[in-house]
Amino acid sequence: MFGRLGSTHPPAGSRRLAHTARLAALATAVAMGGVAIAVTAAPSSAAACNGYVGLTFDDGPTGSTSALLNVLRNNGVRATMFNVGQNVQNNRAAAQAQVAAGMWVANHSWNHAHMTTMSQSQMQSDLSQTSSAIQSATGVRPQLFRPPYGETNSTLQSVASSLGMRQVLWDVDSQDWNGASVSAIVSAAGRLQNGQVILMHDGIQNTQNAIPQIMANLTSRNLCPGMISPSTGRAVAPDGGGGGNPTTPPPGGGGSCTATATTPNVWGDRYNTSVTVSGASSWTVVIGITSPQRVTTTWNGSFSWDSSGTVMTVRSNGSGNTFGFTTMMNGNSGARPQIRSCTAG
Ligand SMILES: [Zn+2]
């Protein structure tokens, strides 16, 4: 039950991808040179998030939600899942797993009907039932709503608003519901700009297979996956206020801080990242590592990892406001750590 829209998009992004591939090939050639040539790069902002995009997956949960979540976790991705209420009711554990994996859960109607043909009271009942099912299964009340097929009108929008939800459509359609290839899905994501949202779906193998390349592309452009703001409908930094991830409440209810990463040393097989925090003296910074890269050495902070080893949490430990770590490339020379959030307190 995918969003069968008639819209089409030109196959943009191929030039950029070709360029990226060439750079990756060059970097690999350097890495395979045998001798570890120390390259002292100028401090760069390669590890920083200069913008955020919203990755969205509709129509779940499905039988392959857990596989999708594994791929997302392995790539350090947090995304927004527009769930169908009936599917949540039939698979509460999968909805719980979405939240446990750090995803945001949102409302995509009860059974994917064409909602603009409904009366106002039918709309109200449909969306309310869906939000209740999601809240019952996950403990989270959705703050975002996406109409099936993108079909909407002012009545539907006001009903959603009365239930505390903002309507969110998309800026880029991956066309995964329409049989798009992995490379076409990756190209679509390559068109995302800061603040924009892409439509994808749970239950499509090509979409799952595209995620590592989507992340490589975003990282190369200093874009990070973010949450969709319930107040603006745009992608923003996670934990940026209302609608933040319910599974990781800011410790002590602290405010935000700013973490700035540089990559002062790059060698053939590894590199160092230095992160400086401003705006707080006691802080927690969450950083995503792109698999198969792995952090091997750390300093000046208290480090912990999630079970996938790709999401690193660093807490201040009295060693000042600059910490660092060494990352082994393990064959992926292009990816750099992504700062996901900085929380004070
Ligand atoms: Zn849908």
py3Dmol code that shows the C-alpha trace and the ligand (Angstrom):
import py3Dmol

protein = """\
ATOM      1  CA  MET A   1       0.000   0.000   0.000  1.00  0.00           C
ATOM      2  CA  PHE A   2       2.395   2.606  -1.174  1.00  0.00           C
ATOM      3  CA  GLY A   3       1.856   6.220  -2.093  1.00  0.00           C
ATOM      4  CA  ARG A   4       0.972   5.786  -5.712  1.00  0.00           C
ATOM      5  CA  LEU A   5       1.382   9.322  -6.845  1.00  0.00           C
ATOM      6  CA  GLY A   6       1.605  10.292 -10.449  1.00  0.00           C
ATOM      7  CA  SER A   7       4.503  12.628  -9.913  1.00  0.00           C
ATOM      8  CA  THR A   8       7.754  12.124 -11.736  1.00  0.00           C
ATOM      9  CA  HIS A   9      11.183  13.572 -11.256  1.00  0.00           C
ATOM     10  CA  PRO A  10      14.166  13.911 -13.568  1.00  0.00           C
ATOM     11  CA  PRO A  11      17.081  11.624 -12.747  1.00  0.00           C
ATOM     12  CA  ALA A  12      19.228  14.318 -11.185  1.00  0.00           C
ATOM     13  CA  GLY A  13      22.330  13.820  -9.123  1.00  0.00           C
ATOM     14  CA  SER A  14      24.244  11.515 -11.427  1.00  0.00           C
ATOM     15  CA  ARG A  15      27.066  13.987 -11.987  1.00  0.00           C
ATOM     16  CA  ARG A  16      27.556  14.530  -8.297  1.00  0.00           C
ATOM     17  CA  LEU A  17      27.613  10.787  -7.650  1.00  0.00           C
ATOM     18  CA  ALA A  18      30.156  10.201 -10.372  1.00  0.00           C
ATOM     19  CA  HIS A  19      32.339  12.841  -8.790  1.00  0.00           C
ATOM     20  CA  THR A  20      31.971  11.268  -5.368  1.00  0.00           C
ATOM     21  CA  ALA A  21      32.810   7.844  -6.745  1.00  0.00           C
ATOM     22  CA  ARG A  22      35.964   9.211  -8.337  1.00  0.00           C
ATOM     23  CA  LEU A  23      37.056  10.756  -5.043  1.00  0.00           C
ATOM     24  CA  ALA A  24      36.347   7.496  -3.240  1.00  0.00           C
ATOM     25  CA  ALA A  25      38.436   5.579  -5.778  1.00  0.00           C
ATOM     26  CA  LEU A  26      41.298   8.002  -5.308  1.00  0.00           C
ATOM     27  CA  ALA A  27      41.117   7.706  -1.538  1.00  0.00           C
ATOM     28  CA  THR A  28      41.070   3.932  -1.791  1.00  0.00           C
ATOM     29  CA  ALA A  29      44.131   3.984  -4.005  1.00  0.00           C
ATOM     30  CA  VAL A  30      45.931   6.037  -1.380  1.00  0.00           C
ATOM     31  CA  ALA A  31      44.762   3.733   1.383  1.00  0.00           C
ATOM     32  CA  MET A  32      45.985   0.685  -0.515  1.00  0.00           C
ATOM     33  CA  GLY A  33      49.403   2.159  -1.086  1.00  0.00           C
ATOM     34  CA  GLY A  34      50.826  -0.049   1.612  1.00  0.00           C
ATOM     35  CA  VAL A  35      53.045   2.538   3.227  1.00  0.00           C
ATOM     36  CA  ALA A  36      51.085   4.524   5.760  1.00  0.00           C
ATOM     37  CA  ILE A  37      51.620   8.005   4.407  1.00  0.00           C
ATOM     38  CA  ALA A  38      50.749  10.488   7.098  1.00  0.00           C
ATOM     39  CA  VAL A  39      48.510  13.137   5.623  1.00  0.00           C
ATOM     40  CA  THR A  40      48.035  16.047   7.945  1.00  0.00           C
ATOM     41  CA  ALA A  41      44.904  17.603   6.607  1.00  0.00           C
ATOM     42  CA  ALA A  42      43.956  21.124   7.449  1.00  0.00           C
ATOM     43  CA  PRO A  43      41.317  21.126  10.144  1.00  0.00           C
ATOM     44  CA  SER A  44      38.082  20.578   8.335  1.00  0.00           C
ATOM     45  CA  SER A  45      34.447  20.504   9.214  1.00  0.00           C
ATOM     46  CA  ALA A  46      33.983  17.181   7.469  1.00  0.00           C
ATOM     47  CA  ALA A  47      32.588  15.587  10.597  1.00  0.00           C
ATOM     48  CA  ALA A  48      30.114  18.347  11.295  1.00  0.00           C
ATOM     49  CA  CYS A  49      26.457  18.529  10.382  1.00  0.00           C
ATOM     50  CA  ASN A  50      26.024  21.622   8.272  1.00  0.00           C
ATOM     51  CA  GLY A  51      22.390  20.712   7.746  1.00  0.00           C
ATOM     52  CA  TYR A  52      19.751  18.101   8.382  1.00  0.00           C
ATOM     53  CA  VAL A  53      17.445  16.062   6.193  1.00  0.00           C
ATOM     54  CA  GLY A  54      14.410  14.006   7.125  1.00  0.00           C
ATOM     55  CA  LEU A  55      14.490  10.359   6.058  1.00  0.00           C
ATOM     56  CA  THR A  56      10.958   8.944   6.217  1.00  0.00           C
ATOM     57  CA  PHE A  57       9.618   5.402   5.846  1.00  0.00           C
ATOM     58  CA  ASP A  58       5.887   4.945   5.278  1.00  0.00           C
ATOM     59  CA  ASP A  59       3.329   2.159   5.555  1.00  0.00           C
ATOM     60  CA  GLY A  60       4.921   0.124   8.358  1.00  0.00           C
ATOM     61  CA  PRO A  61       5.311  -1.651  10.479  1.00  0.00           C
ATOM     62  CA  THR A  62       5.722  -4.587   8.111  1.00  0.00           C
ATOM     63  CA  GLY A  63       7.251  -8.041   8.283  1.00  0.00           C
ATOM     64  CA  SER A  64      10.607  -6.540   7.343  1.00  0.00           C
ATOM     65  CA  THR A  65      10.639  -3.659   9.821  1.00  0.00           C
ATOM     66  CA  SER A  66      13.241  -5.354  12.010  1.00  0.00           C
ATOM     67  CA  ALA A  67      15.532  -5.820   8.999  1.00  0.00           C
ATOM     68  CA  LEU A  68      15.075  -2.154   8.092  1.00  0.00           C
ATOM     69  CA  LEU A  69      15.857  -1.104  11.650  1.00  0.00           C
ATOM     70  CA  ASN A  70      19.038  -3.183  11.604  1.00  0.00           C
ATOM     71  CA  VAL A  71      20.228  -1.427   8.463  1.00  0.00           C
ATOM     72  CA  LEU A  72      19.377   1.976   9.892  1.00  0.00           C
ATOM     73  CA  ARG A  73      21.171   1.255  13.163  1.00  0.00           C
ATOM     74  CA  ASN A  74      24.216  -0.144  11.417  1.00  0.00           C
ATOM     75  CA  ASN A  75      24.480   3.096   9.500  1.00  0.00           C
ATOM     76  CA  GLY A  76      23.839   5.349  12.479  1.00  0.00           C
ATOM     77  CA  VAL A  77      20.572   6.608  10.997  1.00  0.00           C
ATOM     78  CA  ARG A  78      17.559   7.959  12.834  1.00  0.00           C
ATOM     79  CA  ALA A  79      14.442   8.319  10.710  1.00  0.00           C
ATOM     80  CA  THR A  80      10.740   9.074  10.925  1.00  0.00           C
ATOM     81  CA  MET A  81       8.351   6.154  10.497  1.00  0.00           C
ATOM     82  CA  PHE A  82       4.875   7.071   9.207  1.00  0.00           C
ATOM     83  CA  ASN A  83       2.953   4.102  10.506  1.00  0.00           C
ATOM     84  CA  VAL A  84      -0.419   2.733   9.443  1.00  0.00           C
ATOM     85  CA  GLY A  85      -2.581   2.294  12.563  1.00  0.00           C
ATOM     86  CA  GLN A  86      -3.888  -1.107  11.568  1.00  0.00           C
ATOM     87  CA  ASN A  87      -0.331  -2.359  11.059  1.00  0.00           C
ATOM     88  CA  VAL A  88       0.656  -1.075  14.481  1.00  0.00           C
ATOM     89  CA  GLN A  89      -2.273  -2.830  16.094  1.00  0.00           C
ATOM     90  CA  ASN A  90      -1.274  -6.071  14.348  1.00  0.00           C
ATOM     91  CA  ASN A  91       2.433  -5.728  15.154  1.00  0.00           C
ATOM     92  CA  ARG A  92       2.903  -3.786  18.338  1.00  0.00           C
ATOM     93  CA  ALA A  93       6.351  -5.265  18.951  1.00  0.00           C
ATOM     94  CA  ALA A  94       7.633  -3.882  15.645  1.00  0.00           C
ATOM     95  CA  ALA A  95       6.357  -0.413  16.542  1.00  0.00           C
ATOM     96  CA  GLN A  96       8.082  -0.667  19.903  1.00  0.00           C
ATOM     97  CA  ALA A  97      11.265  -1.730  18.140  1.00  0.00           C
ATOM     98  CA  GLN A  98      11.119   1.406  15.988  1.00  0.00           C
ATOM     99  CA  VAL A  99      11.167   3.627  19.049  1.00  0.00           C
ATOM    100  CA  ALA A 100      13.781   1.483  20.790  1.00  0.00           C
ATOM    101  CA  ALA A 101      16.019   1.937  17.734  1.00  0.00           C
ATOM    102  CA  GLY A 102      15.762   5.715  18.078  1.00  0.00           C
ATOM    103  CA  MET A 103      13.204   6.312  15.329  1.00  0.00           C
ATOM    104  CA  TRP A 104      10.417   8.860  15.513  1.00  0.00           C
ATOM    105  CA  VAL A 105       6.942   7.445  15.057  1.00  0.00           C
ATOM    106  CA  ALA A 106       4.221   9.307  13.180  1.00  0.00           C
ATOM    107  CA  ASN A 107       0.648   8.877  11.932  1.00  0.00           C
ATOM    108  CA  HIS A 108      -0.104   7.647   8.381  1.00  0.00           C
ATOM    109  CA  SER A 109      -3.854   6.923   8.880  1.00  0.00           C
ATOM    110  CA  TRP A 110      -5.620   3.800  10.067  1.00  0.00           C
ATOM    111  CA  ASN A 111      -5.727   1.728   6.870  1.00  0.00           C
ATOM    112  CA  HIS A 112      -4.287   3.899   4.102  1.00  0.00           C
ATOM    113  CA  ALA A 113      -7.611   5.038   2.689  1.00  0.00           C
ATOM    114  CA  HIS A 114      -8.160   7.977   0.344  1.00  0.00           C
ATOM    115  CA  MET A 115      -8.958  10.367   3.144  1.00  0.00           C
ATOM    116  CA  THR A 116     -10.175  13.337   1.130  1.00  0.00           C
ATOM    117  CA  THR A 117     -13.342  11.362   0.352  1.00  0.00           C
ATOM    118  CA  MET A 118     -14.126  11.133   4.074  1.00  0.00           C
ATOM    119  CA  SER A 119     -16.374  13.344   6.157  1.00  0.00           C
ATOM    120  CA  GLN A 120     -14.742  15.445   8.835  1.00  0.00           C
ATOM    121  CA  SER A 121     -15.922  13.086  11.565  1.00  0.00           C
ATOM    122  CA  GLN A 122     -14.562  10.088   9.678  1.00  0.00           C
ATOM    123  CA  MET A 123     -11.203  11.819   9.357  1.00  0.00           C
ATOM    124  CA  GLN A 124     -11.244  12.604  13.052  1.00  0.00           C
ATOM    125  CA  SER A 125     -12.036   9.026  13.974  1.00  0.00           C
ATOM    126  CA  ASP A 126      -9.414   7.579  11.612  1.00  0.00           C
ATOM    127  CA  LEU A 127      -6.535   9.754  12.787  1.00  0.00           C
ATOM    128  CA  SER A 128      -7.488   9.571  16.444  1.00  0.00           C
ATOM    129  CA  GLN A 129      -7.680   5.779  16.376  1.00  0.00           C
ATOM    130  CA  THR A 130      -4.282   5.638  14.691  1.00  0.00           C
ATOM    131  CA  SER A 131      -2.575   7.949  17.168  1.00  0.00           C
ATOM    132  CA  SER A 132      -4.064   5.963  20.052  1.00  0.00           C
ATOM    133  CA  ALA A 133      -2.786   2.681  18.604  1.00  0.00           C
ATOM    134  CA  ILE A 134       0.695   4.146  18.184  1.00  0.00           C
ATOM    135  CA  GLN A 135       0.661   5.609  21.680  1.00  0.00           C
ATOM    136  CA  SER A 136      -0.601   2.360  23.156  1.00  0.00           C
ATOM    137  CA  ALA A 137       2.129   0.326  21.463  1.00  0.00           C
ATOM    138  CA  THR A 138       5.048   2.719  21.876  1.00  0.00           C
ATOM    139  CA  GLY A 139       4.178   5.195  24.609  1.00  0.00           C
ATOM    140  CA  VAL A 140       4.642   8.016  22.125  1.00  0.00           C
ATOM    141  CA  ARG A 141       1.804  10.213  20.847  1.00  0.00           C
ATOM    142  CA  PRO A 142       2.514  11.201  17.225  1.00  0.00           C
ATOM    143  CA  GLN A 143       3.069  14.867  16.461  1.00  0.00           C
ATOM    144  CA  LEU A 144       3.318  14.395  12.700  1.00  0.00           C
ATOM    145  CA  PHE A 145       0.778  13.170  10.152  1.00  0.00           C
ATOM    146  CA  ARG A 146       1.230  12.236   6.501  1.00  0.00           C
ATOM    147  CA  PRO A 147      -1.900  11.621   4.436  1.00  0.00           C
ATOM    148  CA  PRO A 148      -1.916   8.422   2.340  1.00  0.00           C
ATOM    149  CA  TYR A 149      -0.985   9.119  -1.302  1.00  0.00           C
ATOM    150  CA  GLY A 150      -0.204  12.694  -0.261  1.00  0.00           C
ATOM    151  CA  GLU A 151      -3.875  13.450  -0.816  1.00  0.00           C
ATOM    152  CA  THR A 152      -5.064  16.201   1.467  1.00  0.00           C
ATOM    153  CA  ASN A 153      -7.358  19.189   1.850  1.00  0.00           C
ATOM    154  CA  SER A 154      -7.944  21.949   4.357  1.00  0.00           C
ATOM    155  CA  THR A 155     -10.437  19.886   6.383  1.00  0.00           C
ATOM    156  CA  LEU A 156      -7.975  17.046   6.809  1.00  0.00           C
ATOM    157  CA  GLN A 157      -5.207  19.431   7.790  1.00  0.00           C
ATOM    158  CA  SER A 158      -7.368  21.100  10.419  1.00  0.00           C
ATOM    159  CA  VAL A 159      -8.450  17.718  11.808  1.00  0.00           C
ATOM    160  CA  ALA A 160      -4.818  16.687  12.108  1.00  0.00           C
ATOM    161  CA  SER A 161      -4.009  19.987  13.754  1.00  0.00           C
ATOM    162  CA  SER A 162      -6.856  19.580  16.250  1.00  0.00           C
ATOM    163  CA  LEU A 163      -5.295  16.250  17.236  1.00  0.00           C
ATOM    164  CA  GLY A 164      -1.929  17.898  17.858  1.00  0.00           C
ATOM    165  CA  MET A 165      -0.306  16.863  14.605  1.00  0.00           C
ATOM    166  CA  ARG A 166       1.340  18.756  11.811  1.00  0.00           C
ATOM    167  CA  GLN A 167       0.889  17.519   8.270  1.00  0.00           C
ATOM    168  CA  VAL A 168       4.171  16.580   6.573  1.00  0.00           C
ATOM    169  CA  LEU A 169       4.427  15.693   2.883  1.00  0.00           C
ATOM    170  CA  TRP A 170       7.860  15.482   1.219  1.00  0.00           C
ATOM    171  CA  ASP A 171      10.292  17.428  -0.933  1.00  0.00           C
ATOM    172  CA  VAL A 172      11.815  14.441  -2.719  1.00  0.00           C
ATOM    173  CA  ASP A 173       9.992  11.283  -3.804  1.00  0.00           C
ATOM    174  CA  SER A 174      12.398   8.329  -3.923  1.00  0.00           C
ATOM    175  CA  GLN A 175       9.950   6.473  -6.194  1.00  0.00           C
ATOM    176  CA  ASP A 176      10.773   3.309  -4.262  1.00  0.00           C
ATOM    177  CA  TRP A 177       7.057   2.434  -4.293  1.00  0.00           C
ATOM    178  CA  ASN A 178       7.223   2.588  -8.078  1.00  0.00           C
ATOM    179  CA  GLY A 179      10.025   0.057  -8.514  1.00  0.00           C
ATOM    180  CA  ALA A 180      12.968   2.463  -8.430  1.00  0.00           C
ATOM    181  CA  SER A 181      16.397   0.791  -8.505  1.00  0.00           C
ATOM    182  CA  VAL A 182      18.883   1.149  -5.672  1.00  0.00           C
ATOM    183  CA  SER A 183      20.884   3.659  -7.681  1.00  0.00           C
ATOM    184  CA  ALA A 184      17.761   5.659  -8.526  1.00  0.00           C
ATOM    185  CA  ILE A 185      16.836   5.824  -4.841  1.00  0.00           C
ATOM    186  CA  VAL A 186      20.372   6.925  -3.965  1.00  0.00           C
ATOM    187  CA  SER A 187      20.221   9.576  -6.697  1.00  0.00           C
ATOM    188  CA  ALA A 188      16.932  10.870  -5.336  1.00  0.00           C
ATOM    189  CA  ALA A 189      18.445  11.244  -1.872  1.00  0.00           C
ATOM    190  CA  GLY A 190      21.337  13.065  -3.538  1.00  0.00           C
ATOM    191  CA  ARG A 191      18.928  15.902  -4.350  1.00  0.00           C
ATOM    192  CA  LEU A 192      18.047  16.531  -0.699  1.00  0.00           C
ATOM    193  CA  GLN A 193      18.940  19.971   0.600  1.00  0.00           C
ATOM    194  CA  ASN A 194      19.125  21.223   4.171  1.00  0.00           C
ATOM    195  CA  GLY A 195      15.753  20.955   5.891  1.00  0.00           C
ATOM    196  CA  GLN A 196      14.172  18.755   3.250  1.00  0.00           C
ATOM    197  CA  VAL A 197      12.300  15.473   3.587  1.00  0.00           C
ATOM    198  CA  ILE A 198      12.432  12.344   1.388  1.00  0.00           C
ATOM    199  CA  LEU A 199       9.639   9.798   0.924  1.00  0.00           C
ATOM    200  CA  MET A 200      10.623   6.138   1.243  1.00  0.00           C
ATOM    201  CA  HIS A 201       8.811   3.016   2.413  1.00  0.00           C
ATOM    202  CA  ASP A 202       9.129   0.201   4.908  1.00  0.00           C
ATOM    203  CA  GLY A 203       9.060  -3.237   3.286  1.00  0.00           C
ATOM    204  CA  ILE A 204      11.022  -2.514   0.094  1.00  0.00           C
ATOM    205  CA  GLN A 205      14.333  -4.328  -0.352  1.00  0.00           C
ATOM    206  CA  ASN A 206      15.852  -1.777  -2.736  1.00  0.00           C
ATOM    207  CA  THR A 207      15.236   0.930  -0.159  1.00  0.00           C
ATOM    208  CA  GLN A 208      17.041  -1.033   2.540  1.00  0.00           C
ATOM    209  CA  ASN A 209      19.908  -1.737   0.156  1.00  0.00           C
ATOM    210  CA  ALA A 210      20.220   1.962  -0.706  1.00  0.00           C
ATOM    211  CA  ILE A 211      20.720   3.188   2.849  1.00  0.00           C
ATOM    212  CA  PRO A 212      24.527   2.794   3.110  1.00  0.00           C
ATOM    213  CA  GLN A 213      25.008   4.744  -0.138  1.00  0.00           C
ATOM    214  CA  ILE A 214      22.453   7.355   0.878  1.00  0.00           C
ATOM    215  CA  MET A 215      24.410   7.928   4.076  1.00  0.00           C
ATOM    216  CA  ALA A 216      27.728   8.090   2.233  1.00  0.00           C
ATOM    217  CA  ASN A 217      26.257  10.724  -0.061  1.00  0.00           C
ATOM    218  CA  LEU A 218      24.792  12.779   2.782  1.00  0.00           C
ATOM    219  CA  THR A 219      28.022  12.572   4.769  1.00  0.00           C
ATOM    220  CA  SER A 220      30.024  13.758   1.780  1.00  0.00           C
ATOM    221  CA  ARG A 221      27.787  16.846   1.735  1.00  0.00           C
ATOM    222  CA  ASN A 222      27.940  17.374   5.524  1.00  0.00           C
ATOM    223  CA  LEU A 223      24.230  16.604   5.838  1.00  0.00           C
ATOM    224  CA  CYS A 224      22.955  14.498   8.731  1.00  0.00           C
ATOM    225  CA  PRO A 225      19.683  12.686   9.282  1.00  0.00           C
ATOM    226  CA  GLY A 226      17.499  14.741  11.576  1.00  0.00           C
ATOM    227  CA  MET A 227      14.061  14.838  13.069  1.00  0.00           C
ATOM    228  CA  ILE A 228      11.123  16.584  11.470  1.00  0.00           C
ATOM    229  CA  SER A 229      10.055  19.591  13.490  1.00  0.00           C
ATOM    230  CA  PRO A 230       6.380  19.444  14.501  1.00  0.00           C
ATOM    231  CA  SER A 231       6.312  23.232  14.392  1.00  0.00           C
ATOM    232  CA  THR A 232       7.827  23.807  10.949  1.00  0.00           C
ATOM    233  CA  GLY A 233       7.651  20.432   9.181  1.00  0.00           C
ATOM    234  CA  ARG A 234      11.312  20.837   8.251  1.00  0.00           C
ATOM    235  CA  ALA A 235      14.220  18.572   9.152  1.00  0.00           C
ATOM    236  CA  VAL A 236      16.186  19.848  12.123  1.00  0.00           C
ATOM    237  CA  ALA A 237      18.797  18.584  14.575  1.00  0.00           C
ATOM    238  CA  PRO A 238      17.537  15.797  16.841  1.00  0.00           C
ATOM    239  CA  ASP A 239      16.521  16.726  20.358  1.00  0.00           C
ATOM    240  CA  GLY A 240      16.062  20.307  19.323  1.00  0.00           C
ATOM    241  CA  GLY A 241      13.077  20.897  21.540  1.00  0.00           C
ATOM    242  CA  GLY A 242       9.478  19.727  21.289  1.00  0.00           C
ATOM    243  CA  GLY A 243       9.031  16.420  19.563  1.00  0.00           C
ATOM    244  CA  GLY A 244      12.475  15.148  20.418  1.00  0.00           C
ATOM    245  CA  ASN A 245      13.224  11.495  20.673  1.00  0.00           C
ATOM    246  CA  PRO A 246      11.261  10.100  23.595  1.00  0.00           C
ATOM    247  CA  THR A 247      13.757   7.300  24.161  1.00  0.00           C
ATOM    248  CA  THR A 248      16.660   9.586  24.954  1.00  0.00           C
ATOM    249  CA  PRO A 249      15.397  12.432  27.109  1.00  0.00           C
ATOM    250  CA  PRO A 250      18.075  15.020  27.798  1.00  0.00           C
ATOM    251  CA  PRO A 251      19.748  14.120  31.090  1.00  0.00           C
ATOM    252  CA  GLY A 252      18.632  16.482  33.781  1.00  0.00           C
ATOM    253  CA  GLY A 253      16.413  18.229  31.290  1.00  0.00           C
ATOM    254  CA  GLY A 254      19.420  20.237  30.186  1.00  0.00           C
ATOM    255  CA  GLY A 255      19.521  22.697  27.362  1.00  0.00           C
ATOM    256  CA  SER A 256      21.498  22.461  24.202  1.00  0.00           C
ATOM    257  CA  CYS A 257      25.151  23.090  23.489  1.00  0.00           C
ATOM    258  CA  THR A 258      27.235  23.152  20.337  1.00  0.00           C
ATOM    259  CA  ALA A 259      29.779  20.516  19.382  1.00  0.00           C
ATOM    260  CA  THR A 260      32.192  21.277  16.575  1.00  0.00           C
ATOM    261  CA  ALA A 261      34.285  18.527  15.028  1.00  0.00           C
ATOM    262  CA  THR A 262      37.516  18.745  13.085  1.00  0.00           C
ATOM    263  CA  THR A 263      39.645  16.051  11.528  1.00  0.00           C
ATOM    264  CA  PRO A 264      43.198  17.207  12.249  1.00  0.00           C
ATOM    265  CA  ASN A 265      44.990  13.961  11.309  1.00  0.00           C
ATOM    266  CA  VAL A 266      44.240  11.529   8.491  1.00  0.00           C
ATOM    267  CA  TRP A 267      46.412   8.502   7.767  1.00  0.00           C
ATOM    268  CA  GLY A 268      45.991   5.701   5.254  1.00  0.00           C
ATOM    269  CA  ASP A 269      43.957   3.472   7.522  1.00  0.00           C
ATOM    270  CA  ARG A 270      42.636   5.745  10.244  1.00  0.00           C
ATOM    271  CA  TYR A 271      42.039   9.319  11.300  1.00  0.00           C
ATOM    272  CA  ASN A 272      41.641  11.424  14.404  1.00  0.00           C
ATOM    273  CA  THR A 273      38.606  13.516  15.221  1.00  0.00           C
ATOM    274  CA  SER A 274      38.714  16.380  17.700  1.00  0.00           C
ATOM    275  CA  VAL A 275      35.427  17.731  19.086  1.00  0.00           C
ATOM    276  CA  THR A 276      35.083  20.988  21.011  1.00  0.00           C
ATOM    277  CA  VAL A 277      31.923  21.729  22.999  1.00  0.00           C
ATOM    278  CA  SER A 278      30.743  25.259  23.640  1.00  0.00           C
ATOM    279  CA  GLY A 279      27.806  26.525  25.645  1.00  0.00           C
ATOM    280  CA  ALA A 280      28.165  24.115  28.547  1.00  0.00           C
ATOM    281  CA  SER A 281      30.844  22.711  30.834  1.00  0.00           C
ATOM    282  CA  SER A 282      28.889  19.538  31.575  1.00  0.00           C
ATOM    283  CA  TRP A 283      27.539  17.891  28.434  1.00  0.00           C
ATOM    284  CA  THR A 284      26.566  14.788  26.491  1.00  0.00           C
ATOM    285  CA  VAL A 285      27.387  14.503  22.796  1.00  0.00           C
ATOM    286  CA  VAL A 286      25.971  11.756  20.564  1.00  0.00           C
ATOM    287  CA  ILE A 287      27.996  10.853  17.473  1.00  0.00           C
ATOM    288  CA  GLY A 288      27.221   8.467  14.631  1.00  0.00           C
ATOM    289  CA  ILE A 289      29.959   6.280  13.157  1.00  0.00           C
ATOM    290  CA  THR A 290      29.477   4.794   9.694  1.00  0.00           C
ATOM    291  CA  SER A 291      30.010   1.015   9.614  1.00  0.00           C
ATOM    292  CA  PRO A 292      32.466  -0.685   9.031  1.00  0.00           C
ATOM    293  CA  GLN A 293      34.467   2.150  10.547  1.00  0.00           C
ATOM    294  CA  ARG A 294      35.196   1.648  14.226  1.00  0.00           C
ATOM    295  CA  VAL A 295      36.493   3.884  17.007  1.00  0.00           C
ATOM    296  CA  THR A 296      39.589   2.336  18.580  1.00  0.00           C
ATOM    297  CA  THR A 297      41.075   4.998  20.844  1.00  0.00           C
ATOM    298  CA  THR A 298      39.457   7.811  22.824  1.00  0.00           C
ATOM    299  CA  TRP A 299      40.572  10.651  25.091  1.00  0.00           C
ATOM    300  CA  ASN A 300      39.248  13.401  27.393  1.00  0.00           C
ATOM    301  CA  GLY A 301      35.695  12.092  27.782  1.00  0.00           C
ATOM    302  CA  SER A 302      33.594   9.215  29.022  1.00  0.00           C
ATOM    303  CA  PHE A 303      32.651   7.108  25.999  1.00  0.00           C
ATOM    304  CA  SER A 304      29.937   4.477  25.553  1.00  0.00           C
ATOM    305  CA  TRP A 305      28.423   2.733  22.532  1.00  0.00           C
ATOM    306  CA  ASP A 306      25.091   1.258  21.550  1.00  0.00           C
ATOM    307  CA  SER A 307      24.879  -2.451  20.714  1.00  0.00           C
ATOM    308  CA  SER A 308      25.648  -1.862  17.034  1.00  0.00           C
ATOM    309  CA  GLY A 309      28.850   0.005  17.852  1.00  0.00           C
ATOM    310  CA  THR A 310      27.880   2.817  15.498  1.00  0.00           C
ATOM    311  CA  VAL A 311      26.321   5.311  17.898  1.00  0.00           C
ATOM    312  CA  MET A 312      28.755   6.720  20.432  1.00  0.00           C
ATOM    313  CA  THR A 313      27.757   8.744  23.468  1.00  0.00           C
ATOM    314  CA  VAL A 314      30.418  10.957  25.029  1.00  0.00           C
ATOM    315  CA  ARG A 315      29.994  12.611  28.407  1.00  0.00           C
ATOM    316  CA  SER A 316      32.197  15.237  29.979  1.00  0.00           C
ATOM    317  CA  ASN A 317      34.505  13.767  32.643  1.00  0.00           C
ATOM    318  CA  GLY A 318      36.291  16.813  33.977  1.00  0.00           C
ATOM    319  CA  SER A 319      38.952  16.824  31.256  1.00  0.00           C
ATOM    320  CA  GLY A 320      37.792  20.029  29.661  1.00  0.00           C
ATOM    321  CA  ASN A 321      35.647  20.804  26.653  1.00  0.00           C
ATOM    322  CA  THR A 322      37.663  19.139  23.906  1.00  0.00           C
ATOM    323  CA  PHE A 323      37.663  15.396  23.439  1.00  0.00           C
ATOM    324  CA  GLY A 324      38.900  13.175  20.663  1.00  0.00           C
ATOM    325  CA  PHE A 325      39.061   9.722  19.228  1.00  0.00           C
ATOM    326  CA  THR A 326      40.738   7.639  16.548  1.00  0.00           C
ATOM    327  CA  THR A 327      38.616   5.871  13.943  1.00  0.00           C
ATOM    328  CA  MET A 328      39.798   2.920  11.859  1.00  0.00           C
ATOM    329  CA  MET A 329      38.499   3.226   8.289  1.00  0.00           C
ATOM    330  CA  ASN A 330      38.197  -0.551   7.719  1.00  0.00           C
ATOM    331  CA  GLY A 331      37.862  -0.003   3.978  1.00  0.00           C
ATOM    332  CA  ASN A 332      35.539   3.010   4.130  1.00  0.00           C
ATOM    333  CA  SER A 333      37.867   5.962   3.669  1.00  0.00           C
ATOM    334  CA  GLY A 334      35.169   8.515   2.912  1.00  0.00           C
ATOM    335  CA  ALA A 335      32.847   8.518   5.895  1.00  0.00           C
ATOM    336  CA  ARG A 336      33.405  10.831   8.849  1.00  0.00           C
ATOM    337  CA  PRO A 337      31.706  10.822  12.263  1.00  0.00           C
ATOM    338  CA  GLN A 338      28.498  12.806  12.470  1.00  0.00           C
ATOM    339  CA  ILE A 339      27.543  14.811  15.523  1.00  0.00           C
ATOM    340  CA  ARG A 340      23.894  14.033  16.194  1.00  0.00           C
ATOM    341  CA  SER A 341      23.230  16.079  19.294  1.00  0.00           C
ATOM    342  CA  CYS A 342      24.782  18.069  22.111  1.00  0.00           C
ATOM    343  CA  THR A 343      22.926  18.255  25.405  1.00  0.00           C
ATOM    344  CA  ALA A 344      23.955  20.367  28.374  1.00  0.00           C
ATOM    345  CA  GLY A 345      23.777  19.127  31.928  1.00  0.00           C
TER     346      GLY A 345
END
"""
ligand_1 = """\
1
ZN
Zn 1.606 5.274 2.318
"""
view = py3Dmol.view(width=600, height=400)
view.addModel(protein, "pdb")
view.setStyle({"model": 0}, {"cartoon": {"style": "trace"}})
view.addModel(ligand_1, "xyz")
view.setStyle({"model": 1}, {"stick": {}})
view.zoomTo()
view.show()
